[in-house]
Amino acid sequence: MDTEQGNKKFNNNVAEWLEKFNIFAKNNSYLTKTLGDAFGHPIVLYYPQNYKKARKNVLLMSLFHGDEIAGLVALYEKLHSGLLNEYKDLAISFIPITNPTGFELNQRMNKMGKNPNRGFVGKNAKPSVEGEILLKNSDLLFELVRDGFLSLHEDSDVKEGYYIYSYESDLNAPLGRALLEINKYIMSPLNGNIITEFEKGFREDLITDGLVLNEFGDGTYEEMLIKEKICSTAVVTETPSHKDVPFEKRVELNKNYIKAFLDFVR
C-alpha cells in the first residue's frame, strides 16, 4: 500500500522495508531476531553481535504508531550514513517496525484498533498483541536497553513545532534539552497545553519549551522501563506530521533526534 506523506508518495509494505533492514544487518554483522508474529507480520529486532562486551547498550524503536513514518526513514538513513562507525563504543539495537499492521494501513492503532504503546503498567495493564510480544522478549530487550531508550513518534495534529517526553532523574533534564536544542534551527519547540484529537477525554500535557518531563500514568513501554529501573533514561520524541509539513523536514528532525540521543548517552 502506498500512502501520501506530505509532499511524497510512500511505500508502506512491511516485508519490503524489513528486507532493507535485513540487508543492512547482513552487511554489518548484525543479529536479527523475530520477536513474534503480529497478525501475520513479524516484529523484528536488530542487534550487534558484541552487545555483551559493549561499554553501553541503547535501544531505538519506531512505528509504535503506524502512521508515524518519518522515524522509520530517519533510522534507515542514519544507519546508511555511517552511524555504526561514528558510535563504535555503543551497542545500538533497534526495532524499526513495532506496529506492522498499523504501518500497512497507515493508521495510529493496530488493525484491531488497539494502541501498541499502552497497557504495560498500571492496575488494569493489558497490552496489545505487539506489547505482549515485547514483554515475552524482555530478557534480551532489557539487556539491550540498559543505558538508554529512544522512541521516535510524530503528531499529526501539529503543523509547526516539536516536543519530547523525557524520563531522567536530573530535573534539569539535560537529555531532553539536548534533543530539543539540536532542532531549534529548523523550527521552534512547542509551548502550552496540548491534547491531540485521538486522545480527547484524556488529560492535557503541559509542554514547557518543548519538554514534558517524567510524565507517568499512560502505561507506556517507556514508563515501564523507567518505573522498573530497567534503564536510567528514556526519551520519546514528537515531530509535526500534519499533511502540510514536508516529509523531508520530518525526517531531518528525527535524524537530528537520533544523533543528539546517541551523543548524550555515549
HELIX and SHEET records of a PDB file:
HELIX    1   1 VAL A   14  ASN A   27  1                                  14    
HELIX    2   2 TYR A   51  LYS A   53  5                                   3    
HELIX    3   3 ALA A   70  LEU A   79  1                                  10    
HELIX    4   4 LEU A   83  GLU A   86  1                                   4    
HELIX    5   5 PRO A  100  LEU A  105  1                                   6    
HELIX    6   6 VAL A  129  LYS A  136  1                                   8    
HELIX    7   7 SER A  138  LEU A  144  1                                   7    
HELIX    8   8 PRO A  174  GLU A  181  1                                   8    
HELIX    9   9 GLU A  197  GLU A  199  5                                   3    
HELIX   10  10 TYR A  221  LYS A  227  1                                   7    
HELIX   11  11 PHE A  247  VAL A  265  1                                  19    
SHEET    1   A 2 ASP A   2  GLN A   5  0                                        
SHEET    2   A 2 LYS A   8  ASN A  11 -1                                        
SHEET    1   B 2 TYR A  30  ALA A  38  0                                        
SHEET    2   B 2 HIS A  41  PRO A  48 -1                                        
SHEET    1   C 6 LEU A  90  ILE A  95  0                                        
SHEET    2   C 6 LYS A  56  SER A  62  1                                        
SHEET    3   C 6 PHE A 149  ASP A 155  1                                        
SHEET    4   C 6 ALA A 234  PRO A 240  1                                        
SHEET    5   C 6 TYR A 163  TYR A 167 -1                                        
SHEET    6   C 6 LEU A 211  LEU A 213  1                                        
SHEET    1   D 2 GLY A 192  ILE A 194  0                                        
SHEET    2   D 2 ASP A 205  ILE A 207 -1                                        
END                                                                             
